[in-house]
Amino acid sequence: MKRSILYLITFGLMLSGCSSEQKPAPPAELISKEKMAAIITDMYMLEATVAARGVKKDQGVALYATLRDSLYQEHALDTAVYRQSYTYYLEDGESMKAIYEMVTDTLNQRKEKAEKSRVKMQ
């Protein structure tokens, strides 16, 4: 019985400690949510492109790395800035949810556009 009470007290203290955590400060060069959504969308498109090529795994990894580096250049993006921004948004669930909703909307729009083009071609 005493052990159960001790566990409950310990668990309660852990919960109260977790709830008082403050949000981390944003990095100095935080990427906007809109730009982050665009970058993530482009990365998903790169993954799909590599997967559609049907290359071996090691070749696919190398191809993806090359295409990703081109994407970073296209967006004038530093890898460290991207990672810091991604980590910051990841720690804030609401922000990351909003970003992925933008990504999903964009991908769905592109899918609909591609399907309409395919129907016109037939």
N, C-alpha and C positions, 0 to 999 in steps of 0.2 A: 504494500500500500504506500509506504513512504517513497519507494522507488518510483511509483507512478506519479506521485505528486511532484517529485523532483524532475521527472521528465516533462511534465506539464509546465512547470515553472521555467525550465530551460528552453522549451519550445516557445513559450510566450515571450521570453526575453529575446530570442532569436528573431521572432516576428516583429517585435517592436524595434529592434535594431535595423531590420531591413526596411521598414516603412519610413524611417527617418533619413534615409539616404537622399542626398541631393543630386540633382541632375548634373552631369559633368559639364564643364565649360566647353563651348564650341571651339574647335580648332581655329587658329588664326586665319587660315585660308579655307573656310568652309564652303563647299560646293552647294549651290542652291538645290532645293528639292526638285525643281523642274529639270535642271541640268543633270542631276543624279539619276532621275527617272529616264532621261534620254540616253545616258551612258549605259545604264543597266539594260534598257531595251535593245540598244545596239549590240551589247554583249550576248544577249539571248539570240539575236539574229546571227551573230558570228558562230555561236554554238550550233545552230540549226544548219548553217552553211557547211560547216565542217562535217556534221553528221550526215548530211545529204550526199557528200562526196564519197562516202563509203570507203574511206582509207583505213589502213591499219591504225591501231591505237597510238603507237608511238609517232607515226606520221601525222595523225590528227592532233596530237598534243603540240607538236612542233608548228603545224599550220595555224592552230588556234593562237599560239603565242605570237607568231608573226602578225596575224590579223589584229590581235589585241593591241600590240605595240603601235600598229598603224592607227587604230582607233584612238589611242591616247594622243597621238600626234594630231589627228583630225580635230579632237576636242581641245587641243593645246593644254593637255593635262599631265601633271606630274603624278607618278605612281603613288608616292607618299601622301600627297594631298588627297588623292582618291581614297586610299585606304583609311586615312584619318577621318575623312568625312563619312565613309561607309560605316566605320566603327561607331562614330558619334550617333549617326541615325539609327544604327542597330540597337544601341543602348536605350534609345527612346522609341518604344514600340509604336506609339501613335504616329510619329514621323515616318518610320519605316513602312507602316501600313499605308499611309497616304502615298508614299513613293511607289509602292508596289501596286496600288490601285491605278496610278497614272500609267505604270508599265503595262498592266493588264489591259487598260482601255486602249492604249496605243497599239498593242499587239492585236487586239480584237479588230480595231479599225483596219489595220494592214491586212489581216486575214480576210475581212469582208471585201476589201478592195481587190485582193488577189482572186477571190472567188468570182466577183463580178467580171473581172477581166477574162477569166477562164471561160465563163459562160458566153461572153461576147465572141470569143475565138471559135467556139464550136458551131 
